[in-house]
Amino acid sequence: MNNWPLVKYPTLNAVHGVTTNSGPDFAIDSAGAADELGERLLLDKMAWVEQVHGGDVIVADGNGCIGKADALVTATAGQGVLVRGADCPLLLLSAPGNDGKVVAAVHASWRSTVREITRNTVALMAGKFGANPTKMDCIIAPSAGVCCYEVGAEVAADAVSRLGENAKQFFRAENGKLFFDLWKANSDQLHRCGVPPHKITVSGICTICCDGTYPSYRRDGIKAGRFAAGIGVGK
């Protein structure tokens, strides 16, 4: 079994892990890397999606790439789900459901965030599997922080157009530049779904300005790899 580092969060009550630059590169061989992660998490199957920066969520029951979306949900024992990133927020969610545990993995790029990918995921977990948002545990893995995630005015305009005036609070202007707080934006979607603030853990690690533990497209360009956040329902 491979012994590369796997970051886990004590506040997340589920089988899970977040890889680093020391682990497999999910940009090169997603299938092989997913198999390695599934092995580390003692899961039978690991599913992922072709991430398209939208708001769609897929129910996963299988192995490999199962479609185009930006979030996956499962309540199947032995099933894992993962999302990949190199600056975009990756969220892992877990909650008790009608017949056991329900888990999800979310790729919340800025485009997915303004299309309410996190809200859509919680809604599916609740509507299909009976997950109670007030009992949901959530983590936001390392990703671009408001300290470094510079965007254009068109991004803020799109956010306000889709999310309303409330979205203005997610942007910070400084020295003629505009920065988007994706951690706050996705936490807000969780809050509005009924997830208590104390059930949300934000890593607070910025992939762009951290010590290189995680890949960053903004920092490294096309040579940047991809890391993964995975979660599953234990057997």
DOSE-100368 format. One record per residue: residue in one letter; x, y, z of N, C-alpha, C in turn. Coordinates in pm, whole numbers, plus 32768, in hexadecimal, padded with zeros to 4 digits. Layout:
N
AXYZXYZXYZ;...
END
This chain:
235
M80557F8880008000800080008058807C8000;N803780E17FB28086815B7FAA807E81A8802D;N80ED81ED804E80F3823380CE810182CA80BE;W80D38301804980D88392803A807683D5809C;P8091845380C0803F849781257FAC84A280FB;L7F548493815A7EC584A381457E8F84F581B9;V7E5F856D819B7E2F85C882037D9F85A58227;K7D86859A82AA7CFF857C82DA7CD485E6833F;Y7C5385F7834C7C1A865F83A27BC5861E840F;P7BED862C848E7BA485EB84FC7B1286158504;T7AF1868B84D07A6786BB84D97A0A867A8473;L7A43862F841479F185F283AB79DB855F83CD;N7961853C83F1794084B684217923845983AB;A798E84368361797F83DD82EE7A0A83AF82C1;V7A0D834482757A89831782357AAF838081CC;H7B2583BB81D77B488427817B7BDD8440817B;G7C0C8491811D7C9684BC81197CAD852080AA;V7D0F857880BF7D3785DB805B7DC985C2803A;T7DE985B47FBB7E73859A7F937EC3861C7F8C;T7F4586107F767F9E86837F697FF7866F7EEE;N805686CA7EDC80B686BC7E6D810D86407E7A;S811186057EF18160858D7F068116850E7EDE;G8097851C7EBE804784A97E96803C849E7DFF;P7FE584487DCF7FD484387D3D7F9E84B77CFD;D7FC484CD7C807F9685437C367F17851F7BEB;F7EA985587C167E2885397BDA7E15857D7B53;A7E7785CC7B277E7186077AA17EA885A87A38;I7EFB854B7A637F4084F27A057EF4847079F0;D7ECC842F7A5B7E8883AC7A537E1C83A87ABD;S7DA883E07A9E7D3D83E77B017D10835C7B2D;A7D0A82FE7ACF7CDC82777AF07D3D82337B51;G7DBE82367B2F7E2181F87B867E29823D7C0D;A7E2582C37C0E7E2B830E7C8A7DAF82F27CE0;A7D3B82E97CA07CC082CD7CEA7CC582427D2A;D7CFC81E27CE17D0B815C7D197D64815F7D95;E7DD081AC7D8E7E2B81B87E007DE381F57E78;L7D9682607E5F7D4E82A17ECC7CE582447F06;G7C9C81FD7EAF7C38819E7EE07C7681327F36;E7CED81047F0F7D34809F7F5E7D5880D67FE7;R7D8A81527FEA7DAF818E806A7D37819F80C6;L7CC381BA808A7C4A81D180DB7BFB815180F3;L7C2D80DF80C17BEE805C80D47B618059809A;L7B54809580237AD380987FDE7AD9803F7F63;D7A6980017F3F7A647FA57ECD7A667FEF7E47;K7A2480637E427A1480AC7DC57A2F81407DDC;M7A6581817D757A7D82117D7E7A4F82527CFC;A79F082AD7D0679B782F07C9179E083827C8E;W79EC83B77C167A0784457C0279BD84737B85;V79C984F27B65798285297AF279E0857E7A9E;E79B785987A2379F985FE79D379C386837A03;Q7A1686D17A4779EA874D7A8579DB87BB7A1D;V796387F77A197941885379AC791E88E079DD;H793788FC7A5D792189827A95788D89AC7A8C;G7836894E7AAA77A7896A7AAA776989537B33;G76E6893E7B34769F892C7BB2765F88A37BC4;D768388437B6D764287BF7B70768587607BD2;V763087097C0D765B86A67C6F7630861C7C3F;I768685B87C4E7669852F7C23766784D27C9C;V760884757C9E760784097D017664839C7CCF;A76C483757D21772C83167CF77711828B7D2F;D771B822A7CD5771A819D7CFC776781527C91;G77EA81577C99783C81197C3378CD81407C43;N791E81187BE179AD81317BE579D8817E7B69;G7A3581DC7B797A6782277B087A1A82A77AF0;C7A2F82E17A7A79EA835D7A55795A833E7A30;I78FA837E7A74786E83597A62781B83C67A1D;G785B842E79EA780F849479A3784E851D79AE;K780185827985782D860E798C77DB865479F8;A781F868A7A5A77DE86D07AC9784B870E7B1E;D782587477B907888877F7BEA787487557C7B;A781F86F27C91780F86BA7D1677D6862E7D0A;L77F885DB7D6C77C785527D70779385347DFC;V772784E67E0376E984BF7E8176D884287E80;T76EE83E87EF376D283597EFE76A883347F8B;A765882CB7F937632828F8013764C81F9800E;T769A81CB7FAC76B6813E7F98773181137FE7;A772480AA80387794807980877806804C802B;G78808075804E78F580518000791080AB7F89;Q78B7810D7F7378C581687F01790D81E77F2C;G796E82117EDC79B1828F7EF2799982F07E80;V79A7836F7E9B799B83D97E357A0D843B7E4B;L7A3D84777DDE7AA984D77DEA7A9985487D86;V7AD685B87DA77AE1862A7D4C7B7386567D4C;R7B9C869A7CDF7C2886C07CCC7C3487587CC1;G7CA9878C7CEB7CBA881C7CE57D4C88467CE5;A7D6088C77CC87DE489047CD07DD289997CE8;D7D7089BF7D367D4C8A447D687CB78A4A7D89;C7C628A057D3C7BD28A087D577BB289C47DDB;P7B5689FA7E2A7B2E89B97EA57AF5892D7E8D;L7B2088D07EDE7AEA88487EDE7AA988337F66;L7A29880C7F6379DF87F87FDF79BD87657FF1;L79C38737806D799686B18092792786C080F9;L78B8867980E478438683813A781885F88167;S77E685EF81E277B7857082197743858A8278;A76DF85328272766B854182CB762484BB82D9;P75DF84A483497589842E83537512843E82F6;G74EB83CF82B6747983D2825B740E836E8284;N73B483528229734682F68247737782698267;D73DE823C821F740B81B2822D749F81A9824E;G74D4820C82927562820D82B175A18291828D;K7622828E8270766B83098255765D833481C3;V765A83B881AC765883F3812776D18450811D;V771F844380B17796849680A3779784D88019;A77E98540800D77F485877F8D787C85C77F7F;A78A785D67F037920861F7EE178FA86897E7B;V792A87037E8F790087767E3F797987C17E0A;H797687E07D8779DB88357D47799C88BE7D34;A79C4891E7D88798089A07D8A79D88A0D7D4C;S79F28A027CCA7A368A6E7C8479E08AEC7C8D;W7A168B5E7C6279C48BD77C7079458BCB7C1C;R794F8B8F7BA678D88B807B5378738B217B93;S78A58AB47BCD784B8A587C1378118A997C90;T78618AE87CD578328B2A7D4E77BD8B877D30;V77C88BD97CC8775B8C367CAA76E28BED7C6E;R76F48B717C4676848B1D7C1A76508AC67C8C;E767E8AE67D05764D8AAA7D8276628A137D88;I76D889E67D6276F689577D6576EC891E7DF2;T7717896A7E56771189387EDF7682892D7F10;R763189927EF575A3898B7F1B755E89177ED4;N757B89047E54753E88987E077563880F7E41;T75DF88037E70760B87857EA975C287667F2B;V75BA87C77F82757187B2800174DF87927FE5;A74A387D57F84741687BB7F637402872C7F33;L745F86F87EE37453866E7EB47467860C7F27;M74C886267F7C74DF85CF7FEF746385C88048;A74228639805A73AA863E80AE733186038068;G731B862A7FE972A286007FA272A0856D7F7D;K731185367F55731484AB7F28733584487F98;F738B84747FF573BD8416805A7397843A80E9;G734C84A580FB731D84C881817385850581DC;A73F1853B81A47458857981F7742285F88239;N7440860882B97415867E8304748886E38306;P7478875782C474E687B982C0751887E2834A;T74C287E383AF74ED880D8434754E87A98473;K75548730843A75AF86C9846E762086AB840C;M7632870283AA769486EB8341771D871F836B;D778586D18351780F86FA8367784B872082E0;C7896878E82DA78CC87C0825B795B87F2826F;I79AF87DA820B7A338818820A7A4A88598182;I7A9288C881847AC0890881097B5788F88107;A7B8788A780A97C14888380A27C6888FB8074;P7CEC88F0807F7D44895B804D7D2389847FBE;S7D228A067FA87CFD8A3D7F247D238AD07F24;A7D0B8B137EB67D2F8BA07EAB7CE48BF47F12;G7D2E8C417F607CF18C957FC67CD68D227F93;V7C888D6D7FE07C698DF67FBA7CE88E4C7FB9;C7D518E1C7FFA7DD08E647FFA7E0D8E6C7F6F;C7DEE8E087F197E338DFC7E987DD78DEB7E1F;Y7D588DCA7E347D048DA67DC27CCB8E227D80;E7D1A8E5B7D277CF38ED57CE07C9A8EB47C6A;V7C308F017C597BD28EEC7BEA7BB28F727BA8;G7B718F6B7B357B458FE27AF07ABC900F7B1D;A7A97908A7AF87A1690C17B1F79A3906F7AE6;E79BB902B7A7679518FDB7A39792B8F647A92;V79898F337AE2796B8EC47B3E790C8EF37BAB;A792A8F667BE478D18F9E7C4B78478FBC7C11;A78438FEE7B9877C2900C7B5877718F8E7B43;D77B38F227B1A776D8EA37B06773A8E6D7B8B;A778C8E797BF377638E4A7C7776E78E947CA9;V76E78F177C9C76748F677CC975F98F497C74;S760E8F367BF1759E8F167B99755A8E937BC0;R75AB8E317BE675758DAC7C05754C8D9C7C97;L75968DDB7CF175808DC57D80753B8E397DC6;G75338EAC7D8474F58F207DC1755B8F7A7E07;E75298FE57E3F757E90497E7F75D2900F7EF0;N75A38FA27F2C75EC8F607F98767A8F3B7F6D;A768D8F227EEC770F8EF47EBA777C8F5E7EC5;K77588FDB7ED577BE90457EDD781B90317F54;Q77EA8FF07FBD783C8FDC803678B08F7B801F;F78AC8F317FB079148ECE7F96798D8F097F4C;F79888F897F2E79F38FC87EE27A3990347F34;R7ABC903C7F237B0C90A17F687B5E90EE7F02;A7B5391727F087BA091C97EAE7C1992007EF9;E7C8D91FB7EB67D06922C7EF57D6992587E89;N7D9592D47E927DF8930B7E357DD092F67DA3;G7D51930E7D877D2193037CFF7D0A92757CD0;K7D1892137D297D0391877D077C8991507D51;L7C4F90E67D1A7BD790AB7D547BF490197D75;F7BD28FF17DEF7BEC8F697E1D7B6A8F257E48;F7B5C8EA67E247AE28E587E3D7AFC8DF87EB0;D7AA98DFD7F177AB48DA27F897A588D2A7F73;L7A8E8CC47F337A3E8C4D7F157A208BFC7F91;W7A768C037FF47A598BBD807279DA8BF780B2;K79D28C7A80B7795E8CBC80F378E18CA380A0;A78EE8CA7801C787B8C957FC4783E8C0A7FD4;N78938BA47FDD785E8B1D7FEB782E8B018079;S786F8B3D80DD783D8B32816677B48B718171;D779F8BE0812B771D8C23812C76B08BC980F2;Q76D08B818087766D8B25804E764B8AB780B1;L76AE8A8580F976948A1F815F763D8A5781CE;H765C8AD081FE760C8B108267757C8B1E823A;R75668B4B81BF74DF8B62818D74908ADF817C;C74D88A708174749689ED816C747589B681F7;G74A889F8825E748B89CB82E674FF8989832E;V7576898782EF75EB894D8331762089B08399;P762B89888417765D89E5847E76EF8A0B8465;P77138A868486779E8AB2847078068A5884B0;H77E88A228526784B89D1856C785F8948852A;K780B892784C9781988A78481786A88B68400;I789B892F83E678E8894B836D797889698392;T79D4891B835B7A63893183737AA4896282F3;V7ADC89DA82F87B268A1282867BBB8A0082A4;S7C0289BC824B7C9089A282667CDE8A228279;G7CB98A8B822D7CFE8B0B82387D878B0C81F6;I7DA68AA381AA7E278A9B81657E158AC580D4;C7E5C8B2C80AA7E548B5D80217EB88B127FCA;T7E888AD17F637EE08A847F0B7F428ADD7EBF;I7F1D8B5B7EA87F728BB47E587FED8BE17EA6;C7FDA8C097F2480498C417F70807D8BE67FDF;C804B8B6B7FE6807C8B0F804C81098ADF8026;D813D8A80806E81C78A54805D81DC89F07FEC;G817989DF7F95818789817F27815888F67F47;T811688E57FB980E288617FDE807788337F7C;Y802E88947F447FC388757EE67FDE88B67E5F;P7FB288797DF27FC588B67D6F7F6E89327D5F;S7F9E898F7D0E7F548A0A7CF37F648A2F7C61;Y7EF68A387C197EFC8A627B8E7F228AF67B84;R7EED8B457BE07F0D8BD47BDE7FA38BEC7BF4;R7FDF8B997C46806D8BA97C6680C98B667C00;D80A58AED7BD480FF8A9C7B8480D88A8F7AF1;G80638AC37ACB803A8ABD7A3F801E8A2E7A11;I80398A1579918013899579568060891E7990;K80CF893879D2811B88CA7A0D80DF889B7A92;A807C88E37AC3803E88BF7B437FF788387B38;G800887E57B9D7FBE87687BA47F34877F7BE0;R7EF587147C0A7E73871C7C4C7E7586C27CC8;F7E3B86F27D337E28869D7DA87D95867D7DB6;A7D7286277E137CE785F87E1D7CB685FA7EAD;A7C34860C7EBA7BEF85FB7F3A7B8B858B7F26;G7B9785227F757B3E84AF7F657AF8848A7FE7;I7A83844F7FD97A328428804C79DF83AF8025;G79BC835E8087796D82E88067791A82B980DD;V78C3825A80C078738218812778B981958147;G78E7818981C27930811281EA78DA809481E2;K791E802481D378D97FA381C678AB7F6F824C;
END
